[in-house]
């Protein structure tokens, strides 16, 4: 079993920044692809960004390109999402995921999920 715990969410003003972290434990493998997803109230969960096992490959949803940056530190078993120039539409619960079962980073599916961290962007 792999356990994922997100942190770093909170309330931020429009244009501000936040850095999310996802700490993996249990039988977490540094060979897993990992990703960030988000779900806004009343909407479906969808991908934000994903990263391959060693960080060489990163992919982003169009809505966050140029504003968000995904990274990972395998020694710490932690993945990050740096979010800059935040907009109100970025408000959502952000989830991290690990162990890609499919072939598309942004589609998944992923085997393991965290419980989520709330990000609220307010003007």
C-alpha distance (Angstrom), angle and dihedral (degrees) to the residues before:
residue distance angle dihedral
X1 . . .
X2 3.78 . .
X3 3.78 122.8 .
X4 3.77 122.7 -155.9
X5 3.79 124.0 -167.4
X6 3.79 122.4 -172.4
X7 3.78 124.2 -155.7
X8 3.77 139.8 166.1
X9 3.76 100.7 67.7
X10 3.76 123.0 132.8
X11 3.77 146.8 117.8
X12 3.79 118.0 -46.8
X13 3.77 135.6 166.9
X14 3.77 123.5 -111.1
X15 3.79 109.5 -79.7
X16 3.76 93.1 24.6
X17 3.79 131.2 118.4
X18 3.77 138.7 -120.9
X19 3.78 133.4 -179.7
X20 3.77 117.9 -146.3
X21 3.77 122.9 -160.1
X22 3.78 130.6 -160.7
X23 3.78 115.7 -162.7
X24 3.79 117.8 -162.4
X25 3.79 125.6 -154.8
X26 3.75 139.5 162.2
X27 3.77 114.6 46.0
X28 3.78 90.8 -10.8
X29 3.75 112.8 160.2
X30 3.77 124.6 -151.4
X31 3.80 87.0 -143.9
X32 3.80 92.9 68.8
X33 3.76 120.9 108.9
X34 3.79 108.9 -130.5
X35 3.75 136.6 -161.9
X36 3.78 147.4 -175.3
X37 3.77 121.1 -127.7
X38 3.77 131.7 178.0
X39 3.76 138.1 -158.2
X40 3.77 123.7 -161.3
X41 3.81 121.2 -158.5
X42 3.77 110.8 -73.9
X43 3.78 93.5 4.5
X44 3.76 136.4 99.8
X45 3.77 122.5 -99.1
X46 3.78 113.8 -102.3
X47 3.75 138.9 175.3
X48 3.78 123.9 -86.2
X49 3.79 103.8 175.3
X50 3.76 141.2 -23.9
X51 3.77 138.7 -163.0
X52 3.76 135.0 -159.8
X53 3.79 123.8 -122.9
X54 3.79 98.4 -83.7
X55 3.79 100.0 29.0
X56 3.79 96.1 -109.0
X57 3.77 92.5 118.8
X58 3.78 125.5 47.9
X59 3.78 129.4 170.2
X60 3.79 131.2 -170.7
X61 3.74 139.0 -164.4
X62 3.80 111.1 -110.9
X63 3.79 91.1 -115.8
X64 3.81 93.1 64.6
X65 3.81 103.2 32.9
X66 3.77 111.6 129.6
X67 3.81 92.5 14.7
X68 3.81 105.2 60.0
X69 3.78 128.8 52.2
X70 3.79 126.4 -166.2
X71 3.79 123.6 -156.5
X72 3.78 140.8 156.5
X73 3.79 140.2 -152.1
X74 3.78 108.5 -153.3
X75 3.80 92.8 -170.5
X76 3.78 87.9 62.0
X77 3.81 94.1 34.8
X78 3.77 87.7 -129.6
X79 3.77 133.9 132.1
X80 3.79 124.5 -160.4
X81 3.77 139.0 -157.6
X82 3.78 116.0 -161.1
X83 3.79 108.3 -160.9
X84 3.79 119.0 -166.1
X85 3.79 133.6 173.6
X86 3.77 89.9 23.5
X87 3.79 119.2 -159.1
X88 3.77 131.2 -159.1
X89 3.79 88.8 -108.8
X90 3.80 89.0 63.1
X91 3.79 88.3 70.3
X92 3.80 107.4 119.7
X93 3.76 145.8 105.6
X94 3.79 107.2 -79.4
X95 3.78 119.7 -146.1
X96 3.76 130.6 -170.3
X97 3.77 121.7 -145.5
X98 3.79 135.2 -169.3
X99 3.78 140.1 -166.2
X100 3.77 108.1 40.0
X101 3.80 110.9 -136.1
X102 3.79 96.6 -176.6
X103 3.79 133.4 49.5
X104 3.80 102.1 -105.5
X105 3.78 118.3 75.0
X106 3.78 93.8 -152.1
X107 3.79 96.3 42.7
X108 3.78 101.7 42.8
X109 2.86 134.5 146.3
X110 3.78 100.2 -140.6
X111 3.74 125.1 -162.3
X112 3.80 101.2 -143.0
X113 3.79 131.6 41.8
X114 3.76 137.7 -174.4
X115 3.79 125.5 -134.8
X116 3.79 94.4 -108.0
X117 3.77 138.0 -117.6
X118 3.79 124.9 -121.8
X119 3.78 119.8 -119.8
X120 3.78 116.8 -171.6
X121 3.78 121.5 -175.7
X122 3.75 115.3 -167.0
X123 3.76 134.4 178.1
